[in-house]
Amino acid sequence: MKQSSLVIASRIGHYIDDFNDICGRAIAWLTLGMVLTQFTVVILRYVFGVGWIAMQESILFMHALVFMLGAAYTLRHEGHVRVDIFYRRLSRRGRALVDVLGTLLLLLPVCVYIFSSSWDYVTDSWQLFEGSREAGGLPGVFLLKTSILLMAGLLSLQGLSMLLKNLLIILGSEETTDA
């Protein structure tokens, strides 16, 4: 592989990482929103005897978005559970090879499966502009369901970044420092 191709691959990986960092940091603010909304729901219910379905559903929406859209950020920062009985004993290239195989054989196929199997589910929801089944609930269920596709897309992008960086390690490029 030419040196310029290695540099381009490294830059692409860093751009993807930066994008997922921005998405992850932005979506992390929803956790504060969840806490404040839940606190408000409890105060309104038990102090004032008032409750709104939409407010309660918004907590579920925020939780789903944090989980779905934060998955790629978590993967980028190696926050997912990993059983590394053998992995930690491997050389840097050995770990890179395991990561390449895991990305190609597990992560990317699962993302493709999630995306393809969810497509009709999400598009059907969009055709109906699906809203909550509860009276007084949130109208944007179709938007929430779209997060399934976004999750698969963001995880695929992060998988591509991991793939590029690990291939650079295997090829012995010095352009592999993580920003």
Phi, psi and omega in degrees: 000136180292155179299321180295325177294322178295319179294317179298315179299318179296317179296317178301314179301317180291323177296317178297315178301315180298318179298314180291329174296315179298314179298315181296316179293322179293314183289335179298333178296339178294335178296320175295318177300320178298314182298313181295320179293317179297319177300316180296318179300315181295314180298313180299319183288310189270340178264316185253353180067030183240143176211146178234129179300318182300321180293319178292319178294329180298329177294317178296319178298313181298317179298316179298317180294320178298315181293310187289314185272349177268354183297318181292321177298317179296318177297318181300325181260018177052043181268356178281157180294133178223128174269105189246048179301315180261328186305313184294339180274349182283159174290171179301317178292324178296316176296320179297320179295316177299318180293322177297314180296318178297321179292314183287323186264339183239297188300303184295318176297322178294318178297318178297318179297312179301314181298310184291322181283341180265346186304307181296320178302315182286316181294324175299320179295320178293321180298328180268351192047053187305135176240185180295148175279345181273140175295128181084008180277179182285141183277346190261042179298325179299326177290320178297318180296333177297336179297339176296313179293320178297320178299312180299320179293314180294319177295322177296317177299315180294325175297320176297317178300314179298318180300312180298313181296320180288327174295323177297321177295314180299322181281353176083021179285146177272000182274031188251009179293135182275125182280000000 
